[in-house]
Amino acid sequence: MKSPAILCASAILIASLQPVCAEVLLQLPSDVELLTVNGQKPLSTSPVTLSDGLNQIAFRYNAQYRKQANSVRYQSDVLIIRFNETDQALQLKLPNIDSAKAAKQFDESPSLTLLDKHNQAISFEQDRLVKNGLQIGRNFEQEIFQYNQGQHPASITLAAVQSQPQISATTRAPTLPASSAAPSTAVTASAAASTAAVTQDATPNSPTQAEISHMLDYWYHLADDTTKAKFRAKINGQ
C-alpha cells in the first residue's frame, strides 16, 4: 500500500499538470458605458472576463468635446458587437470624437476596431439597438433579449447566451431575499469562506475547483476594501 505522503505528492503532481482554463479578456475604453454582456447586466466594467467562444456585448460611447466656449456631451446609440474568440486578450478601439462633425460621422457610421493580443484587428459583427422615444429607464437586458429573438447582424441564440455567461450557471451568485438590496460585509466574507471549504472529494454534485474559483472572484469583487484586506490577510497567514 502506498504511503499517504506518496499519495499526496502524486495528487499535487497531477493537479499541477491540469490545463489552465482559458478565457477571453476584453479591455474597453474609459468612455465606454457597458450595458450588457451576453444579455446580462455586466458584473464588471473593464477588463471584462468572458468564456471562450461566442460573446456579445452592448454599450454606449460617451464622449465630450468643445464647441466654441462650451463643453458638449455626446452619447451614441446603443451599439452591439458579437465575436468568437478563444484564449485572447482583446481591446476595443473607438475613434476620437472632438467635434460635432466627428459625432455626426460616428452616428451615421460607427467605426469600431477590435484588436487581439498581437495588436491585429479581428473580425466581428456589429449592429445598433435602436429605441425611439424616451431613453430614461430603459431595460437593456429585456431589449437585448428581444433583439436576439430576431435574425440580426449581431444577435446570438438563446442557447448561446445561456452557455456563454460571465459566470457559469452553476456558479451564479445565490439569489438574495427581496429585503436584501446587497450582500452585507459579513455575508460576503462568510460566503467566500464557505465556498473555499468545498473540495473535489465532496458529493458528485459539488462544484468543480474551476467553478469555486469563479465564485471566489465574484464575491471578492463584491466585497468592500476592509473585507478584501481581511480576506487577503487570512490567506497570507495560512
C-alpha positions, 0 to 999 in steps of 0.5 A: 500500500502506498504511503499517504505522503506518496499519495499526496505528492502524486495528487499535487503532481497531477493537479499541477499538470491540469490545463489552465482554463482559458478565457477571453479578456476584453479591455474597453475604453474609459468612455465606454458605458457597458450595458450588457454582456451576453444579455446580462447586466455586466458584473464588471466594467473593464477588463471584462472576463468572458468564456471562450467562444461566442460573446456579445456585448452592448454599450454606449460611447460617451464622449465630450468635446468643445464647441466654441466656449462650451463643453458638449456631451455626446452619447451614441446609440446603443451599439452591439458587437458579437465575436468568437474568440478563444484564449485572447486578450482583446481591446476595443478601439473607438475613434476620437470624437472632438467635434460635432462633425466627428459625432455626426460621422460616428452616428451615421457610421460607427467605426469600431476596431477590435484588436487581439493580443498581437495588436491585429484587428479581428473580425466581428459583427456589429449592429445598433439597438435602436429605441425611439422615444424616451431613453430614461429607464430603459431595460437593456437586458429585456431589449437585448433579449428581444433583439436576439429573438430576431435574425440580426447582424449581431444577435446570438441564440438563446442557447448561446447566451445561456452557455456563454455567461460571465459566470457559469450557471452553476456558479451564479451568485445565490439569489438574495431575499427581496429585503436584501438590496446587497450582500452585507460585509459579513455575508460576503466574507462568510460566503467566500469562506464557505465556498473555499471549504468545498473540495473535489472529494465532496458529493458528485454534485459539488462544484468543480475547483474551476467553478469555486474559483469563479465564485471566489472572484465574484464575491471578492469583487463584491466585497468592500476594501476592509473585507478584501484586506481581511480576506487577503490577510487570512490567506497570507497567514495560512 
